[in-house]
Amino acid sequence: MKHTQFDEFIEQEVQEKSKPIDWETKKVEFLGHIKTLFGDVREWLKEYTQNNKITIEDAIIRIDEEIIGVYEVPKLKITIGSKIAELIPIGTNLIGTKGRVDLVGDRRKSKFILADRSAKGFTTQSGGNNKPKKPTSNINWVWKITSNPPQIVYTELNKDSFLECLMEVLNG
């Protein structure tokens, strides 16, 4: 590694440290992304809710994040027959993402994260040396499905992938 790369790294870290984080804005942005996700889910399930094959119920839960504190977020309860899945926001103060929402069913859970539209994933290594790069201000944040470590792969979240996740969390 050349010293110039190290110098650039040091300069970036010093600049990052000097910028105060506006946690209220970060929380409000996360709530906006949740609203968008839940709106998409309602649209994707519209044909099933209109003919009463699926019901969607809104609820409010509280999450407690370090630094941000306790705040209220919406959650969705999706009922198909006797099976229930819930979309539960996890938080915004997370490493490598601007937010996470879990789709939790009887059999398993799927994790949805906010990632850059172009992001494909990354590989974790022992010691955590290969983490995602720090986000920049010009990221196009979109919801993606994330796999579990060590090979983390992001998949586009759309109607088809959501319906597949919903079946998996309910049926295993």
HELIX and SHEET records of a PDB file:
HELIX    1   1 HIS A    3  SER A   18  1                                  16    
HELIX    2   2 TRP A   23  TRP A   44  1                                  22    
HELIX    3   3 LYS A   46  GLN A   50  1                                   5    
HELIX    4   4 LYS A  159  ASN A  171  1                                  13    
SHEET    1   A 8 ILE A  54  GLU A  65  0                                        
SHEET    2   A 8 GLY A  69  ILE A  80 -1                                        
SHEET    3   A 8 LYS A  83  GLY A  91 -1                                        
SHEET    4   A 8 ARG A 100  VAL A 104 -1                                        
SHEET    5   A 8 LYS A 109  ASP A 116 -1                                        
SHEET    6   A 8 TRP A 141  THR A 146 -1                                        
SHEET    7   A 8 GLN A 151  GLU A 156 -1                                        
SHEET    8   A 8 GLY A 121  THR A 123 -1                                        
END                                                                             
